[in-house]
Amino acid sequence: MGGAAAEETSVLGLTPVAPDRTAAYGEHPDQVADFYLPSRPRRAARPAPLVLLFHGGAWRAPYDRRHVSPFAAFLAGRGLAVASVEYRRGGAEPARAGRWPETFDDIAAAVDTVPGLARELGLPGVDPDRVVLTGHSAGGHAVLWAAARHRLPSGTPWHLPSPSPLRGVVALAPIADLATARALDVCSGAVGELLGEVRGDGDELTARFALADPAALLPTAIPTTIVQGGTDIDVPPAVADAFTAAATRVGQDVRLVRTEGGHFPPIDPTTPVAHTVADEIAHVAGAGPAR
C-alpha cells in the first residue's frame, strides 16, 4: 500500500470516539455539534479555549464528523475543549459535493451559535469567549471562509459588519484557494459541484466564486495558520501556496507550517504531525503549547 493510501487507511480505520455532549445549532438533522471536554486541566488556571472543528471529505455525504472524532478526542486529551461541527454536504443521489447555499448557511450558523451553546450548557472547564476555528481539507476551506465573512458584500446573507471574535484560524491541508483547486481538479470536480456549476451559468459561477473563495476575501485581520503536508496529493501544496501568496499581496501575514507526509496526518492522532497541530491551535488560542 502506497504512502497516501496508508495514511488515509490509518485515519479512517480508527475507532470513532463518542462525544461528551451533542447539541443542535439549528433545525436540520445535520446541524449539530459534538462536544469533547478537556480530560485534564491545563497548566493555567483558566478554562480551556473552545476549538470549533470542521471535518473534511470534499463536502460529500459519505464523509461526516465521525472520522475526525478520534482527533477531537485527542485535542481534548491535550487540554483543549472541542466542538466537532456537522454541516450539510452534497446529496447521495446523485453524489455531489456540497449544497449551495446550505453548506455555507451551516458554516456561518455554527460559528455564530456553537460558542453560545457551550455557555448555555454550562460545560465545565470551557471558555466560550476564546474560540479557535480549525478544519481539515473542505473543513479547512470552511474555517478560512468563516473568518472572512466581514469581507463579504453587505447584502449577502452571511455578511458580518465586523470580524468574528476569534482568537484565530488553524487550517489543515485546506482547500484554501478555490480557483487553484478547481484548476487542479482537486477532489474530482468538488469545487464546481460545491458552487452548483452547470453548463451555461458562467456569470453565476463567477459571482459565487467571489462569495465563496477565501483567497478572494482577504485580508481578514484574523491570525491565520495553515498546516500543509509536503506530499499531499489530495489537496496539493500549490493550493495553500496560492492562498498564502494572495494574503501576502494584500498585506496579511499567514503562518504556513509545512509538515512531512500527505493529506491525513494532521488529523491522525497516531502521528507526530497531529501533535504539531495541537501546539499550533494552543498557541493561536493564547494557551501556550498543548503539552
C-alpha positions in Angstrom: 0.0 0.0 0.0 1.4 3.4 -1.0 2.1 6.2 1.4 -1.1 8.3 0.7 -3.3 5.2 0.8 -1.8 4.1 4.0 -2.3 7.5 5.6 -6.0 7.5 4.6 -6.5 3.9 5.8 -4.9 4.8 9.2 -7.3 7.7 9.8 -10.4 6.0 8.5 -9.6 2.8 10.4 -9.5 4.5 13.8 -12.4 3.6 16.1 -14.9 6.6 16.4 -14.9 8.2 19.8 -18.3 9.2 21.4 -18.6 12.8 22.5 -19.3 14.1 26.0 -22.3 16.0 24.7 -24.1 16.7 21.5 -26.2 19.8 20.8 -28.2 21.2 17.9 -27.3 24.6 16.5 -30.3 24.5 14.0 -33.3 22.5 13.0 -31.8 20.4 10.2 -30.6 16.9 11.4 -27.1 17.8 10.2 -26.9 21.0 12.2 -25.3 19.5 15.3 -22.0 19.7 17.2 -20.3 17.1 19.3 -18.5 18.5 22.4 -15.3 16.9 23.7 -14.3 18.2 27.1 -10.8 18.6 28.3 -9.8 15.4 30.0 -7.4 17.1 32.4 -6.9 20.7 33.5 -4.4 22.8 31.6 -1.3 24.2 33.4 -3.0 27.5 33.5 -5.9 28.0 36.0 -8.3 29.5 33.5 -10.7 27.3 31.4 -9.7 25.8 28.1 -10.3 27.6 24.8 -13.0 26.3 22.6 -11.9 24.7 19.3 -14.6 24.6 16.6 -13.6 21.7 14.4 -14.9 21.2 10.8 -14.3 17.9 9.1 -13.3 17.4 5.5 -14.4 14.9 2.9 -14.8 17.1 -0.2 -18.3 18.3 1.0 -19.6 14.9 0.1 -22.3 13.0 2.1 -20.3 9.8 2.8 -17.9 11.7 5.0 -19.2 13.0 8.3 -17.8 14.1 11.6 -17.3 10.6 12.9 -13.9 10.2 11.1 -12.5 13.2 13.0 -13.8 12.1 16.4 -10.5 10.4 17.4 -8.7 13.7 16.5 -11.3 15.7 18.5 -10.8 13.4 21.5 -7.0 13.7 21.1 -7.2 17.5 21.2 -9.4 17.2 24.3 -6.8 15.0 25.9 -4.3 17.7 25.3 -6.3 20.1 27.4 -8.5 21.8 24.7 -12.3 21.9 24.5 -13.6 20.8 21.1 -16.9 21.2 19.3 -16.9 19.0 16.2 -19.4 20.5 13.8 -21.6 18.7 11.3 -23.0 20.5 8.4 -24.9 19.8 5.2 -22.9 18.1 2.5 -23.9 17.1 -1.0 -26.7 14.6 -1.6 -26.1 10.9 -2.1 -28.2 10.6 -5.3 -26.7 12.0 -7.3 -23.4 12.0 -5.4 -22.3 15.7 -5.4 -20.0 17.9 -3.3 -21.8 20.4 -1.0 -25.1 22.3 -1.4 -25.4 25.9 -2.5 -26.2 27.8 -0.3 -27.0 25.4 2.5 -23.4 24.3 3.2 -22.4 28.0 3.7 -25.6 28.6 5.8 -24.5 25.9 8.2 -20.9 27.0 8.5 -22.0 30.6 9.3 -24.7 29.4 11.8 -22.3 27.1 13.6 -19.6 29.7 14.1 -22.3 32.2 15.3 -24.1 29.8 17.6 -22.0 27.0 19.0 -19.9 29.1 21.4 -23.2 30.3 22.9 -24.4 26.7 23.2 -21.3 25.8 25.2 -22.2 28.6 27.5 -25.9 27.6 27.8 -24.9 24.0 28.5 -22.6 25.1 31.3 -19.9 22.8 30.0 -17.2 22.6 32.7 -13.7 23.8 32.0 -14.7 25.6 28.8 -14.1 29.2 27.9 -16.5 30.0 25.0 -15.0 33.5 24.7 -11.7 32.1 23.5 -12.6 30.5 20.2 -10.3 29.0 17.6 -11.5 27.6 14.3 -9.8 24.6 12.8 -10.7 22.4 9.9 -9.3 19.8 7.6 -9.5 19.8 3.8 -13.0 21.0 2.9 -13.3 21.9 6.6 -10.2 24.0 6.2 -12.0 25.9 3.5 -14.9 26.3 5.9 -12.9 28.0 8.6 -10.9 30.3 6.3 -14.2 31.4 4.7 -15.9 31.8 8.1 -13.1 34.1 9.2 -13.7 36.3 6.2 -17.4 36.9 6.4 -16.9 40.6 7.3 -15.3 40.9 3.8 -18.5 39.8 2.0 -20.7 42.4 0.4 -23.2 43.8 3.0 -26.2 42.5 1.1 -25.2 38.8 1.3 -26.8 36.6 3.9 -23.6 35.6 5.6 -22.1 39.1 5.9 -20.9 40.3 9.3 -20.4 44.0 10.0 -17.1 43.3 11.8 -14.8 40.3 12.2 -16.0 37.4 14.3 -14.4 37.5 17.8 -12.0 34.7 17.1 -8.5 34.1 18.5 -7.5 32.7 15.1 -7.8 30.0 12.5 -5.7 26.9 12.0 -6.5 25.3 8.6 -5.2 21.8 7.9 -4.5 20.9 4.3 -7.3 23.3 3.4 -9.0 23.9 0.1 -8.0 27.4 0.6 -7.9 28.9 -2.9 -10.9 27.7 -4.9 -9.7 28.9 -8.2 -6.4 27.0 -7.9 -8.2 23.9 -6.5 -10.6 23.9 -9.4 -7.8 24.3 -11.9 -6.1 21.3 -10.4 -9.3 19.3 -10.3 -9.0 18.8 -6.5 -11.2 16.0 -5.2 -12.6 15.2 -8.7 -14.5 18.4 -9.5 -15.6 19.1 -5.9 -15.2 22.8 -6.2 -17.5 23.2 -9.2 -20.1 20.9 -7.5 -20.0 22.9 -4.3 -20.8 26.1 -6.2 -23.5 24.4 -8.3 -21.7 24.6 -11.6 -23.7 23.7 -14.6 -23.3 24.3 -18.3 -24.0 27.9 -19.4 -24.0 29.5 -15.9 -20.7 31.3 -16.2 -21.8 34.6 -14.8 -23.5 33.0 -11.8 -20.4 30.8 -11.2 -18.2 33.8 -11.2 -20.5 35.6 -8.7 -20.4 32.5 -6.4 -16.6 32.2 -6.6 -16.4 35.8 -5.3 -18.6 34.9 -2.3 -17.1 31.5 -1.6 -13.4 31.7 -2.2 -11.3 32.6 1.0 -8.5 33.7 -1.2 -10.8 36.4 -2.8 -11.9 37.7 0.7 -8.5 38.7 2.1 -7.3 40.4 4.2 -9.3 39.3 7.2 -7.0 40.7 10.0 -7.6 37.4 11.9 -4.5 35.4 12.8 -4.2 32.5 10.3 -2.1 29.4 10.3 -2.0 26.7 7.6 -0.6 23.3 8.2 0.3 21.6 4.9 1.8 18.2 4.2 4.6 18.3 1.6 3.5 15.2 -0.2 -0.3 15.8 -0.2 -1.8 14.6 -3.4 -5.4 15.2 -2.4 -5.1 18.9 -1.8 -1.6 19.7 -3.2 0.6 22.3 -1.5 0.1 24.6 -4.5 -3.4 25.4 -3.1 -2.1 26.6 0.2 0.8 28.4 -1.6 -1.7 30.3 -3.7 -3.7 31.4 -0.7 -0.6 32.5 1.1 0.6 34.4 -1.9 -2.8 36.1 -2.2 -2.6 37.1 1.5 0.9 38.5 1.1 -0.3 40.7 -1.8 -2.8 42.4 0.4 -0.6 42.7 3.5 -1.9 39.8 5.6 0.6 37.6 7.3 -0.2 33.9 7.1 1.8 31.3 9.0 2.5 28.4 6.8 3.7 25.3 8.6 5.0 22.6 6.2 5.0 19.1 7.6 6.1 15.7 6.5 3.6 13.3 4.8 0.4 13.9 2.9 -3.2 14.8 3.4 -4.3 12.9 6.5 -1.5 13.0 9.2 -2.8 16.4 10.5 -5.9 14.7 11.8 -4.4 11.3 12.7 -3.6 11.3 16.5 -1.1 8.5 15.9 1.3 10.8 14.0 3.7 13.5 15.2 2.0 15.9 12.8 -1.1 15.8 15.0 1.0 17.0 18.0 2.3 19.9 15.9 -1.3 20.8 15.0 -2.4 20.7 18.7 0.5 23.0 19.6 -0.4 25.4 16.8 -4.0 25.5 18.0 -3.0 26.1 21.6 -0.6 28.9 20.5 -3.2 30.7 18.5 -5.6 30.4 21.4 -3.1 32.0 23.6 -2.9 29.0 25.8 0.7 28.1 25.1 1.7 24.7 23.6 -0.6 21.9 24.4 1.6 19.5 26.5 
